[in-house]
Amino acid sequence: MVTASPDSSTALEGLVGRLAARRRLVTGCVIALLVVAGVAIGIPAVFTSAHEHPVSVPSGRSSHAGSGTLPGVVSSVHVLVHVVGAVAHPGLVSVTSGSRVIDAVLAAGGLTAHADQCAINLARTLADGEQVVVPAVVPGAAACSVASLPGAGSPSGRGSSATKAKVSLSRASEADLEQLPGVGPALAQRIIDWRTAHGGFRQVSELDNVSGIGPKLLAALTPLVTP
């Protein structure tokens, strides 16, 4: 029987130790490489996922008119007015921002035969959400002289004749035109621009060619103006 010498045993143990250390080193390197590879693959995946599935941001409610205004901001395109009293069709009417009381009255069908035109300022600018009250004529009250409007009669003699001088469309100044019901600075300027471009008005019906004057306003202005 051959017995290993002490020197051989020591050499063998040293060799085994070195092999074990080398194996641990190789294992550590492999693990490190796997970690690095995993990080390199994972980062693009994160960015790709974020790109394909963007985070949604809650948006505010759009306005009822679909105008895209911010929540709580009232659109200035139209105003809502409640017209009651001596008009043909009392109720809610929608008119453009900057309109006058006359515009709301005409949108409600015009004045009735018993409307008191002297008791309401038809040239006042409207505010959103307000109520326009058109009073009726009080029997026995003193008459006032006003030009009649569409749908307005004269049960007590009021407005039976237009005692006020009519406005000449071809010669009136911008200030004169603004005194007409339903005519503001912008519309008065468009009237002047149209008459300048066409050499004046030959008949009142040509007002229909001016932008912003519809059939109702034309009917309201016809008894108040001349070419």
Long-range contacts (C-beta under 8 A, 24 or more apart in sequence): 74-128, 79-126, 79-127, 79-128, 79-129, 80-128, 80-129, 81-126, 81-128, 81-129, 81-130, 81-131, 81-132, 82-130, 82-131, 82-132, 83-107, 83-108, 83-131, 83-132, 83-134, 84-131, 84-132, 84-133, 84-134, 85-115, 85-132, 85-133, 85-134, 85-135, 85-136, 86-111, 86-112, 86-114, 86-115, 86-116, 86-134, 86-135, 86-136, 87-111, 87-112, 87-115, 87-134, 88-112, 88-151, 95-126, 97-128, 98-125, 98-184, 98-186, 99-125, 99-126, 99-182, 100-124, 100-125, 100-126, 100-181, 100-182, 100-184, 101-126, 101-132, 102-149, 102-181, 102-182, 102-220, 103-182, 103-217, 104-132, 105-132, 105-134, 105-149, 106-150, 106-182, 106-216, 106-217, 106-220, 107-216, 109-151, 110-149, 110-150, 110-151, 110-152, 110-216, 111-149, 111-150, 111-151, 111-152, 112-136, 112-151, 112-152, 112-153, 113-151, 113-152, 113-153, 113-154, 113-155, 114-153, 114-155, 115-151, 115-152, 116-158, 117-144, 117-146, 117-148, 117-149, 117-152, 117-158, 117-159, 118-144, 118-146, 118-158, 122-149, 122-181, 122-182, 123-179, 123-181, 125-184, 147-223, 147-224, 148-223, 149-181, 149-220, 150-216, 150-219, 150-220, 162-223, 162-224, 164-224, 166-223, 166-224, 166-225, 166-226, 167-224, 167-225, 167-226, 168-225, 168-226, 168-227, 169-195, 169-200, 169-201, 169-204, 169-207, 169-225, 169-226, 169-227, 170-195, 170-200, 170-201, 170-227, 180-221, 180-224, 180-225, 181-220, 181-221, 181-224, 182-217, 182-220, 182-221, 183-221, 186-212, 187-212, 187-213, 200-227, 201-227, 202-227, 203-227
